[in-house]
Amino acid sequence: MSARERLTDTLYGAGWAFVRKLPEPAAVRLGRTIADIAWRRRGKGVRRLEGNYARVVPDASPERLAELSRAGMRSYLRYWMESFRLPAWSEERVRGGFAPKDVHHLTEGLAAGDGVILALPHLANWDLAGAWVTTALRTPFTTVAERLKPETLYDRFVAYREGLGMEVLPHSGGSAFGTLARRLRDGGLVCLVADRDLSASGVPVTFFGETARMPAGPALLAQQTGALLLPVTLWYDDSPVMQGRVHPPIEVPASGTRAEKTSVMTQALADAFATGIAEHPEDWHMLQRLWVADLDPEKGSP
């Protein structure tokens, strides 16, 4: 393990140990302070976040983009402060911390017994939404986590999410898809963050007018298992309660090859994500390159 990896692991460990013990107002103030310091330093992540917002809000002035990126960093640090504290939240606090709309799409899908796939973008706090599902709906689910370095940090995230009632599979290794399919065939729930492709096999979609790639997994799982595919979007308002919406199901096309069906369904997912992101861009925590044009090294973008 390199010195940088040891430092990263130590900082995250300190966050879970220290922040979870803070009173909530103190954690909120700490998160906002860290966010503002990072925003003023205008590091690589902040500049990439601002560049991504420029596509979401193409008519925004430089001043408006700066406001958005500041609000985006505050939202991002709210996510982290909440996540560090979630293991210490009571069941009542978890149930009261999220107010999703149109949950009937999820509960009716689960009652049908054919399995449900929830697909989310990096909006607000997807871990809190997951904890709400396991607590308020008493429904366990399976998800996939990106392999992080160092391995000890990945282990921390797995333990954290398993402590919230999730079954966590590694993204790499090749066996995750088969396990997810088995869970769905048994009538279970699968939740996937699905707005950024982590493989070389992403599906091209039009996203805010330009080409991006998004993972094929949600659409392929729906086709292979017959499970219901539901987009979910999340956002913060001025209250301590996170808001959210379960969107109507994305249907499997009646005709076409598997690749053609996957393309249509993934585009429909992207369109649902775009609706939520456009309404609450500051809560979209995308500090990495996403669009194909930005992945071109000749562009030289952060």
Salt bridges, closest charged atoms under 4 A:
ASP9 OD1 - ARG156 NE 2.80
GLU24 OE1 - ARG85 NH2 3.93
GLU24 OE2 - ARG93 NH2 2.72
ASP36 OD1 - ARG70 NE 3.39
ASP36 OD2 - ARG74 NH2 2.80
GLU50 OE1 - ARG42 NH1 3.11
GLU67 OE1 - ARG64 NH1 3.85
GLU82 OE2 - ARG78 NE 3.02
GLU91 OE1 - ARG95 NH1 3.44
GLU91 OE1 - ARG138 NH2 2.84
GLU108 OE2 - HIS104 ND1 3.68
ASP127 OD1 - ARG161 NE 2.84
GLU146 OE1 - ARG196 NH2 3.64
GLU151 OE2 - ARG147 NH1 2.47
GLU167 OE2 - ARG183 NH2 2.79
ASP195 OD1 - HIS122 ND1 2.56
GLU210 OE2 - ARG55 NE 2.99
ASP294 OD2 - ARG48 NH1 3.25
ASP294 OD2 - ARG55 NH1 2.68
